[in-house]
Amino acid sequence: DLIIPVPGESEETVTWLKFVTTKLLWPAASENCVKLGGNLFSKLDGSLDQLEFLYSKMNSTPSWLGIYTEDLTNWKTIDGQVMEKSLILWGKNQPDSSPREPYAAIFAGHGKPD
């Protein structure tokens, strides 16, 4: 497992991430984060800088984000806040509104989003 700080606007707004290498489905990954005292990461700011920072710390394994949808249209953060679509740097042809993919993940090495 890897623990890294994600820079914020000030030292007080640094978010600490723990990349857990255990492969889990989104519901189990979310539950595991709660057991560890946190949540899946959802503090996206819509910047390529943040995305590239996260990519630089990841290996090639996708990581779940704390972002999900119940209706395949509106996306929410793990704490229930509506997520502005513009803050989610979607990959090409994403989100595709597939009922099999109601959860967001980050994939390192898949190129920059459109």
N, C-alpha and C positions, 0 to 999 in steps of 0.2 A: 504494500500500500504506500501511497505517496501523499504527503501533506504539503500544500503550497498556499501562499497568500495571493489573492487576486487584488491588485491595487484598486483603491477607491479614490474619491475626490480628495480625501484627506487621510491622515493616519488613523483617524477614528472610524473610517468607513471601510477598512480593509476586511475582506471576507476570506475566511480560511476554507480551503477545499481539501477534502480527503478523497483521493481516487482509490476506490476499493476494487481490487482485481477479481473478486468473486463474480462469476457470471450469473445474473439473476434477471428474471422478468421484471418489468417496471413496478408492479404492485409490491413484489418482494423486496426490490431494491429500495423503494420508498420506505417500507417498514423497517428495513435494516438500518437506514439512515436515522430514523427516529430512535431506534434502540441504541445507536451510537451517540445520540444527543444532538442530532441535526436534521437536515432535510436535503432532498435533492436540490442541486444548484438551479436557481431560477432568476438570479439578479442580473439579467442581460441588459446591457445599456444600448444595444443596437449599433455598436461600433465595430469596425473591422479590427481595430487595435485589440479590443478585448477578445475577439474571436481568435486572432492570430496568437495572442498570449496563451489562451487555453490550448490551441493546437500544439504550441511549442512544448507544452507540459505533458501531452498525451502520447500514448503509443498508438498503434493502429486499431485498437479495440474501441468500438463505439461506447460512449458513456451516456447514460440516461440524464435528462434534464428534468427539473421539477415543473414541467409544463405539460398540460394535457387538455383534451377536449371531451366534452360529453355529447356534443351535437355535431361534430365534424366541421363546425364553422367557427365557433368562438373558442379561443384558447385561453386557459387560465394558468396561473402559477399555483404551486402546491398549497399556498395559503389562501387560495380562492380569488385572488385579484385577477381581473380581466387583463390579458396580455395584449398590448398593442401589436398588431401584426407587423408593423414597421420595425419593431424592436427585435423581432425574430428574423435572423438572417438565414432564410430558408435556402436549402440547396435547390438545384435545378429541378423543376417540376414538382416542388414540394410547397406546401403540404398537398398531397394528392387526394385528400378526403376519403381515404380508404378506411372502412370500419375496422380493419385489422391493425391500423396504426393510430390509435388515439393518444399516443404519447410521443414527446419530442426527445430526440437524442442528438448528440454531437458526434460527428465522424471526422477524425483527423485525417488529413491526407486526401480528402475528397474535393479539393479545390475550393476556391472562394465562392460564396453564394452569388446568385444573380442579383 
